[in-house]
Amino acid sequence: MHKHVYDISIRRRNGDVDLNIILRRLAPDHGGTGGGHPFAAGARIPEKELGAFLYDLDEAIST
């Protein structure tokens, strides 16, 4: 069991965003891990980094 971490699972419905690449790049920047497939991926992010991670994720998928 991991304490003080958030497990995140995301899927895309359309578009060209590769969630695997984004989460593999962003999660380690925030002390976590991430990856998966282009259409569905997940990450484990420390609680104290969640806000910053979500901000960066929003920036990455909005471009």
LUMTIDREN-617718 format. One record per residue: residue in one letter; residue number from 1; x, y, z of N, C-alpha, C in turn. Coordinates in steps of 0.001 Angstrom, whole numbers. Each point is the difference from the previous one (the first is absolute). Layout:
N
<atom><r>A</r><k>NUM</k><n_xx>X</n_xx><n_yy>Y</n_yy><n_zz>Z</n_zz><ca_xx>X</ca_xx><ca_yy>Y</ca_yy><ca_zz>Z</ca_zz><c_xx>X</c_xx><c_yy>Y</c_yy><c_zz>Z</c_zz></atom>
...
//
This chain:
63
<atom><r>M</r><k>1</k><n_xx>844</n_xx><n_yy>-1185</n_yy><n_zz>0</n_zz><ca_xx>-844</ca_xx><ca_yy>1185</ca_yy><ca_zz>0</ca_zz><c_xx>891</c_xx><c_yy>1251</c_yy><c_zz>0</c_zz></atom>
<atom><r>H</r><k>2</k><n_xx>-334</n_xx><n_yy>939</n_yy><n_zz>-840</n_zz><ca_xx>736</ca_xx><ca_yy>1254</ca_yy><ca_zz>-83</ca_zz><c_xx>-800</c_xx><c_yy>1086</c_yy><c_zz>685</c_zz></atom>
<atom><r>K</r><k>3</k><n_xx>613</n_xx><n_yy>666</n_yy><n_zz>948</n_zz><ca_xx>-677</ca_xx><ca_yy>1089</ca_yy><ca_zz>695</ca_zz><c_xx>427</c_xx><c_yy>1330</c_yy><c_zz>-596</c_zz></atom>
<atom><r>H</r><k>4</k><n_xx>-910</n_xx><n_yy>927</n_yy><n_zz>41</n_zz><ca_xx>263</ca_xx><ca_yy>1367</ca_yy><ca_zz>-435</ca_zz><c_xx>365</c_xx><c_yy>93</c_yy><c_zz>-1482</c_zz></atom>
<atom><r>V</r><k>5</k><n_xx>-616</n_xx><n_yy>-868</n_yy><n_zz>-800</n_zz><ca_xx>142</ca_xx><ca_yy>76</ca_yy><ca_zz>-1456</ca_zz><c_xx>-1384</c_xx><c_yy>-99</c_yy><c_zz>-630</c_zz></atom>
<atom><r>Y</r><k>6</k><n_xx>-111</n_xx><n_yy>536</n_yy><n_zz>-1187</n_zz><ca_xx>-1231</ca_xx><ca_yy>-109</ca_yy><ca_zz>-777</ca_zz><c_xx>275</c_xx><c_yy>-874</c_yy><c_zz>-1215</c_zz></atom>
<atom><r>D</r><k>7</k><n_xx>-870</n_xx><n_yy>-973</n_yy><n_zz>-231</n_zz><ca_xx>34</ca_xx><ca_yy>-809</ca_yy><ca_zz>-1205</ca_zz><c_xx>-1007</c_xx><c_yy>594</c_yy><c_zz>-971</c_zz></atom>
<atom><r>I</r><k>8</k><n_xx>476</n_xx><n_yy>365</n_yy><n_zz>-1169</n_zz><ca_xx>-809</ca_xx><ca_yy>695</ca_yy><ca_zz>-993</ca_zz><c_xx>-105</c_xx><c_yy>-863</c_yy><c_zz>-1251</c_zz></atom>
<atom><r>S</r><k>9</k><n_xx>-1187</n_xx><n_yy>-129</n_yy><n_zz>-542</n_zz><ca_xx>-229</ca_xx><ca_yy>-716</ca_yy><ca_zz>-1238</ca_zz><c_xx>-765</c_xx><c_yy>923</c_yy><c_zz>-936</c_zz></atom>
<atom><r>I</r><k>10</k><n_xx>518</n_xx><n_yy>171</n_yy><n_zz>-1203</n_zz><ca_xx>-675</ca_xx><ca_yy>886</ca_yy><ca_zz>-959</ca_zz><c_xx>-128</c_xx><c_yy>-693</c_yy><c_zz>-1352</c_zz></atom>
<atom><r>R</r><k>11</k><n_xx>-1031</n_xx><n_yy>385</n_yy><n_zz>-711</n_zz><ca_xx>-264</ca_xx><ca_yy>-505</ca_yy><ca_zz>-1354</ca_zz><c_xx>-339</c_xx><c_yy>1185</c_yy><c_zz>-889</c_zz></atom>
<atom><r>R</r><k>12</k><n_xx>327</n_xx><n_yy>-149</n_yy><n_zz>-1259</n_zz><ca_xx>-397</ca_xx><ca_yy>1039</ca_yy><ca_zz>-943</ca_zz><c_xx>-1074</c_xx><c_yy>-542</c_yy><c_zz>-920</c_zz></atom>
<atom><r>R</r><k>13</k><n_xx>-874</n_xx><n_yy>876</n_yy><n_zz>-404</n_zz><ca_xx>-1092</ca_xx><ca_yy>-387</ca_yy><ca_zz>-900</ca_zz><c_xx>325</c_xx><c_yy>312</c_yy><c_zz>-1447</c_zz></atom>
<atom><r>N</r><k>14</k><n_xx>746</n_xx><n_yy>1065</n_yy><n_zz>-215</n_zz><ca_xx>359</ca_xx><ca_yy>381</ca_yy><ca_zz>-1358</ca_zz><c_xx>1251</c_xx><c_yy>865</c_yy><c_zz>55</c_zz></atom>
<atom><r>G</r><k>15</k><n_xx>470</n_xx><n_yy>404</n_yy><n_zz>-1151</n_zz><ca_xx>1185</ca_xx><ca_yy>840</ca_yy><ca_zz>-59</ca_zz><c_xx>1263</c_xx><c_yy>-804</c_yy><c_zz>-223</c_zz></atom>
<atom><r>D</r><k>16</k><n_xx>1110</n_xx><n_yy>713</n_yy><n_zz>-46</n_zz><ca_xx>1282</ca_xx><ca_yy>-614</ca_yy><ca_zz>-315</ca_zz><c_xx>958</c_xx><c_yy>-35</c_yy><c_zz>1182</c_zz></atom>
<atom><r>V</r><k>17</k><n_xx>-477</n_xx><n_yy>293</n_yy><n_zz>1191</n_zz><ca_xx>850</ca_xx><ca_yy>18</ca_yy><ca_zz>1185</ca_zz><c_xx>388</c_xx><c_yy>-1428</c_yy><c_zz>367</c_zz></atom>
<atom><r>D</r><k>18</k><n_xx>1297</n_xx><n_yy>-260</n_yy><n_zz>178</n_zz><ca_xx>487</ca_xx><ca_yy>-1312</ca_yy><ca_zz>425</ca_zz><c_xx>183</c_xx><c_yy>33</c_yy><c_zz>1516</c_zz></atom>
<atom><r>L</r><k>19</k><n_xx>-960</n_xx><n_yy>-564</n_yy><n_zz>722</n_zz><ca_xx>20</ca_xx><ca_yy>48</ca_yy><ca_zz>1461</ca_zz><c_xx>1201</c_xx><c_yy>-734</c_yy><c_zz>579</c_zz></atom>
<atom><r>N</r><k>20</k><n_xx>434</n_xx><n_yy>-1067</n_yy><n_zz>-634</n_zz><ca_xx>1163</ca_xx><ca_yy>-740</ca_yy><ca_zz>471</ca_zz><c_xx>1233</c_xx><c_yy>912</c_yy><c_zz>45</c_zz></atom>
<atom><r>I</r><k>21</k><n_xx>271</n_xx><n_yy>676</n_yy><n_zz>-1087</n_zz><ca_xx>1177</ca_xx><ca_yy>871</ca_yy><ca_zz>-64</ca_zz><c_xx>-100</c_xx><c_yy>1120</c_yy><c_zz>1025</c_zz></atom>
<atom><r>I</r><k>22</k><n_xx>-1158</n_xx><n_yy>615</n_yy><n_zz>95</n_zz><ca_xx>-176</ca_xx><ca_yy>1118</ca_yy><ca_zz>933</ca_zz><c_xx>212</c_xx><c_yy>-442</c_yy><c_zz>1443</c_zz></atom>
<atom><r>L</r><k>23</k><n_xx>-618</n_xx><n_yy>-1098</n_yy><n_zz>418</n_zz><ca_xx>127</ca_xx><ca_yy>-427</ca_yy><ca_zz>1389</ca_zz><c_xx>1386</c_xx><c_yy>-542</c_yy><c_zz>306</c_zz></atom>
<atom><r>R</r><k>24</k><n_xx>662</n_xx><n_yy>-637</n_yy><n_zz>-950</n_zz><ca_xx>1382</ca_xx><ca_yy>-453</ca_yy><ca_zz>224</ca_zz><c_xx>945</c_xx><c_yy>1182</c_yy><c_zz>194</c_zz></atom>
<atom><r>R</r><k>25</k><n_xx>-300</n_xx><n_yy>1116</n_yy><n_zz>-640</n_zz><ca_xx>841</ca_xx><ca_yy>1188</ca_yy><ca_zz>117</ca_zz><c_xx>-341</c_xx><c_yy>811</c_yy><c_zz>1243</c_zz></atom>
<atom><r>L</r><k>26</k><n_xx>-1281</n_xx><n_yy>219</n_yy><n_zz>265</n_zz><ca_xx>-411</ca_xx><ca_yy>884</ca_yy><ca_zz>1092</ca_zz><c_xx>114</c_xx><c_yy>-620</c_yy><c_zz>1391</c_zz></atom>
<atom><r>A</r><k>27</k><n_xx>-408</n_xx><n_yy>-1241</n_yy><n_zz>155</n_zz><ca_xx>-43</ca_xx><ca_yy>-615</ca_yy><ca_zz>1330</ca_zz><c_xx>1353</c_xx><c_yy>36</c_yy><c_zz>715</c_zz></atom>
<atom><r>P</r><k>28</k><n_xx>1100</n_xx><n_yy>-381</n_yy><n_zz>-641</n_zz><ca_xx>1287</ca_xx><ca_yy>60</ca_yy><ca_zz>703</ca_zz><c_xx>401</c_xx><c_yy>1423</c_yy><c_zz>412</c_zz></atom>
<atom><r>D</r><k>29</k><n_xx>-424</n_xx><n_yy>991</n_yy><n_zz>-756</n_zz><ca_xx>283</ca_xx><ca_yy>1396</ca_yy><ca_zz>366</ca_zz><c_xx>-644</c_xx><c_yy>366</c_yy><c_zz>1329</c_zz></atom>
<atom><r>H</r><k>30</k><n_xx>-993</n_xx><n_yy>-780</n_yy><n_zz>423</n_zz><ca_xx>-731</ca_xx><ca_yy>267</ca_yy><ca_zz>1235</ca_zz><c_xx>191</c_xx><c_yy>-1113</c_yy><c_zz>1030</c_zz></atom>
<atom><r>G</r><k>31</k><n_xx>1063</n_xx><n_yy>-794</n_yy><n_zz>-181</n_zz><ca_xx>313</ca_xx><ca_yy>-1040</ca_yy><ca_zz>964</ca_zz><c_xx>-833</c_xx><c_yy>-1257</c_yy><c_zz>-129</c_zz></atom>
<atom><r>G</r><k>32</k><n_xx>-655</n_xx><n_yy>-176</n_yy><n_zz>-1142</n_zz><ca_xx>-867</ca_xx><ca_yy>-1152</ca_yy><ca_zz>-187</ca_zz><c_xx>418</c_xx><c_yy>-859</c_yy><c_zz>-1165</c_zz></atom>
<atom><r>T</r><k>33</k><n_xx>-902</n_xx><n_yy>-882</n_yy><n_zz>-390</n_zz><ca_xx>202</ca_xx><ca_yy>-873</ca_yy><ca_zz>-1148</ca_zz><c_xx>-1244</c_xx><c_yy>59</c_yy><c_zz>-866</c_zz></atom>
<atom><r>G</r><k>34</k><n_xx>175</n_xx><n_yy>-295</n_yy><n_zz>-1282</n_zz><ca_xx>-1153</ca_xx><ca_yy>28</ca_yy><ca_zz>-883</ca_zz><c_xx>276</c_xx><c_yy>-692</c_yy><c_zz>-1309</c_zz></atom>
<atom><r>G</r><k>35</k><n_xx>-1066</n_xx><n_yy>-349</n_yy><n_zz>-709</n_zz><ca_xx>116</ca_xx><ca_yy>-624</ca_yy><ca_zz>-1304</ca_zz><c_xx>-1258</c_xx><c_yy>-760</c_yy><c_zz>-341</c_zz></atom>
<atom><r>G</r><k>36</k><n_xx>46</n_xx><n_yy>-687</n_yy><n_zz>-1116</n_zz><ca_xx>-1151</ca_xx><ca_yy>-778</ca_yy><ca_zz>-437</ca_zz><c_xx>-48</c_xx><c_yy>-111</c_yy><c_zz>-1501</c_zz></atom>
<atom><r>H</r><k>37</k><n_xx>-1106</n_xx><n_yy>422</n_yy><n_zz>-578</n_zz><ca_xx>-235</ca_xx><ca_yy>-66</ca_yy><ca_zz>-1439</ca_zz><c_xx>-375</c_xx><c_yy>1397</c_yy><c_zz>-494</c_zz></atom>
<atom><r>P</r><k>38</k><n_xx>37</n_xx><n_yy>226</n_yy><n_zz>-1314</n_zz><ca_xx>-356</ca_xx><ca_yy>1319</ca_yy><ca_zz>-520</ca_zz><c_xx>-1412</c_xx><c_yy>452</c_yy><c_zz>382</c_zz></atom>
<atom><r>F</r><k>39</k><n_xx>-950</n_xx><n_yy>-937</n_yy><n_zz>94</n_zz><ca_xx>-1390</ca_xx><ca_yy>347</ca_yy><ca_zz>298</ca_zz><c_xx>-366</c_xx><c_yy>-105</c_yy><c_zz>1479</c_zz></atom>
<atom><r>A</r><k>40</k><n_xx>807</n_xx><n_yy>-720</n_yy><n_zz>777</n_zz><ca_xx>-293</ca_xx><ca_yy>-186</ca_yy><ca_zz>1427</ca_zz><c_xx>1307</c_xx><c_yy>-172</c_yy><c_zz>755</c_zz></atom>
<atom><r>A</r><k>41</k><n_xx>152</n_xx><n_yy>749</n_yy><n_zz>1068</n_zz><ca_xx>1237</ca_xx><ca_yy>-67</ca_yy><ca_zz>776</ca_zz><c_xx>-294</c_xx><c_yy>359</c_yy><c_zz>1450</c_zz></atom>
<atom><r>G</r><k>42</k><n_xx>992</n_xx><n_yy>-194</n_yy><n_zz>835</n_zz><ca_xx>-176</ca_xx><ca_yy>289</ca_yy><ca_zz>1412</ca_zz><c_xx>1274</c_xx><c_yy>549</c_yy><c_zz>610</c_zz></atom>
<atom><r>A</r><k>43</k><n_xx>-135</n_xx><n_yy>506</n_yy><n_zz>1213</n_zz><ca_xx>1151</ca_xx><ca_yy>535</ca_yy><ca_zz>714</ca_zz><c_xx>-220</c_xx><c_yy>-165</c_yy><c_zz>1498</c_zz></atom>
<atom><r>R</r><k>44</k><n_xx>1096</n_xx><n_yy>-71</n_yy><n_zz>717</n_zz><ca_xx>-19</ca_xx><ca_yy>11</ca_yy><ca_zz>1468</ca_zz><c_xx>808</c_xx><c_yy>1231</c_yy><c_zz>408</c_zz></atom>
<atom><r>I</r><k>45</k><n_xx>-680</n_xx><n_yy>955</n_yy><n_zz>658</n_zz><ca_xx>578</ca_xx><ca_yy>1301</ca_yy><ca_zz>315</ca_zz><c_xx>-55</c_xx><c_yy>230</c_yy><c_zz>1509</c_zz></atom>
<atom><r>P</r><k>46</k><n_xx>1116</n_xx><n_yy>441</n_yy><n_zz>601</n_zz><ca_xx>-26</ca_xx><ca_yy>335</ca_yy><ca_zz>1424</ca_zz><c_xx>-1015</c_xx><c_yy>1105</c_yy><c_zz>289</c_zz></atom>
<atom><r>E</r><k>47</k><n_xx>-655</n_xx><n_yy>-114</n_yy><n_zz>1143</n_zz><ca_xx>-1051</ca_xx><ca_yy>941</ca_yy><ca_zz>398</ca_zz><c_xx>455</c_xx><c_yy>1457</c_yy><c_zz>-86</c_zz></atom>
<atom><r>K</r><k>48</k><n_xx>1190</n_xx><n_yy>293</n_yy><n_zz>457</n_zz><ca_xx>476</ca_xx><ca_yy>1387</ca_yy><ca_zz>31</ca_zz><c_xx>258</c_xx><c_yy>567</c_yy><c_zz>-1398</c_zz></atom>
<atom><r>E</r><k>49</k><n_xx>71</n_xx><n_yy>-860</n_yy><n_zz>-1014</n_zz><ca_xx>264</ca_xx><ca_yy>446</ca_yy><ca_zz>-1369</ca_zz><c_xx>-1239</c_xx><c_yy>-8</c_yy><c_zz>-888</c_zz></atom>
<atom><r>L</r><k>50</k><n_xx>-1133</n_xx><n_yy>-433</n_yy><n_zz>536</n_zz><ca_xx>-1185</ca_xx><ca_yy>-192</ca_yy><ca_zz>-833</ca_zz><c_xx>-432</c_xx><c_yy>1274</c_yy><c_zz>-719</c_zz></atom>
<atom><r>G</r><k>51</k><n_xx>-91</n_xx><n_yy>1109</n_yy><n_zz>702</n_zz><ca_xx>-441</ca_xx><ca_yy>1249</ca_yy><ca_zz>-622</ca_zz><c_xx>897</c_xx><c_yy>422</c_yy><c_zz>-1147</c_zz></atom>
<atom><r>A</r><k>52</k><n_xx>1297</n_xx><n_yy>-47</n_yy><n_zz>218</n_zz><ca_xx>958</ca_xx><ca_yy>388</ca_yy><ca_zz>-1044</ca_zz><c_xx>-65</c_xx><c_yy>-973</c_yy><c_zz>-1176</c_zz></atom>
<atom><r>F</r><k>53</k><n_xx>-139</n_xx><n_yy>-1294</n_yy><n_zz>292</n_zz><ca_xx>-115</ca_xx><ca_yy>-995</ca_yy><ca_zz>-1059</ca_zz><c_xx>-1238</c_xx><c_yy>256</c_yy><c_zz>-858</c_zz></atom>
<atom><r>L</r><k>54</k><n_xx>-1140</n_xx><n_yy>230</n_yy><n_zz>635</n_zz><ca_xx>-1230</ca_xx><ca_yy>242</ca_yy><ca_zz>-747</ca_zz><c_xx>98</c_xx><c_yy>1260</c_yy><c_zz>-857</c_zz></atom>
<atom><r>Y</r><k>55</k><n_xx>660</n_xx><n_yy>1022</n_yy><n_zz>522</n_zz><ca_xx>204</ca_xx><ca_yy>1214</ca_yy><ca_zz>-787</ca_zz><c_xx>823</c_xx><c_yy>-323</c_yy><c_zz>-1249</c_zz></atom>
<atom><r>D</r><k>56</k><n_xx>1120</n_xx><n_yy>-715</n_yy><n_zz>180</n_zz><ca_xx>859</ca_xx><ca_yy>-343</ca_yy><ca_zz>-1136</ca_zz><c_xx>-716</c_xx><c_yy>-939</c_yy><c_zz>-970</c_zz></atom>
<atom><r>L</r><k>57</k><n_xx>-805</n_xx><n_yy>-919</n_yy><n_zz>517</n_zz><ca_xx>-758</ca_xx><ca_yy>-900</ca_yy><ca_zz>-869</ca_zz><c_xx>-995</c_xx><c_yy>794</c_yy><c_zz>-837</c_zz></atom>
<atom><r>D</r><k>58</k><n_xx>-677</n_xx><n_yy>933</n_yy><n_zz>593</n_zz><ca_xx>-948</ca_xx><ca_yy>849</ca_yy><ca_zz>-735</ca_zz><c_xx>723</c_xx><c_yy>759</c_yy><c_zz>-1110</c_zz></atom>
<atom><r>E</r><k>59</k><n_xx>1162</n_xx><n_yy>541</n_yy><n_zz>325</n_zz><ca_xx>790</ca_xx><ca_yy>715</ca_yy><ca_zz>-1020</ca_zz><c_xx>391</c_xx><c_yy>-945</c_yy><c_zz>-1134</c_zz></atom>
<atom><r>A</r><k>60</k><n_xx>420</n_xx><n_yy>-1214</n_yy><n_zz>323</n_zz><ca_xx>472</ca_xx><ca_yy>-942</ca_yy><ca_zz>-1004</ca_zz><c_xx>-1112</c_xx><c_yy>-482</c_yy><c_zz>-928</c_zz></atom>
<atom><r>I</r><k>61</k><n_xx>-1190</n_xx><n_yy>-217</n_yy><n_zz>527</n_zz><ca_xx>-1070</ca_xx><ca_yy>-518</ca_yy><ca_zz>-861</ca_zz><c_xx>-783</c_xx><c_yy>1116</c_yy><c_zz>-691</c_zz></atom>
<atom><r>S</r><k>62</k><n_xx>239</n_xx><n_yy>1235</n_yy><n_zz>391</n_zz><ca_xx>-708</ca_xx><ca_yy>1128</ca_yy><ca_zz>-614</ca_zz><c_xx>695</c_xx><c_yy>531</c_yy><c_zz>-1240</c_zz></atom>
<atom><r>T</r><k>63</k><n_xx>1225</n_xx><n_yy>-449</n_yy><n_zz>-246</n_zz><ca_xx>752</ca_xx><ca_yy>529</ca_yy><ca_zz>-1149</ca_zz><c_xx>-247</c_xx><c_yy>-784</c_yy><c_zz>-1241</c_zz></atom>
//
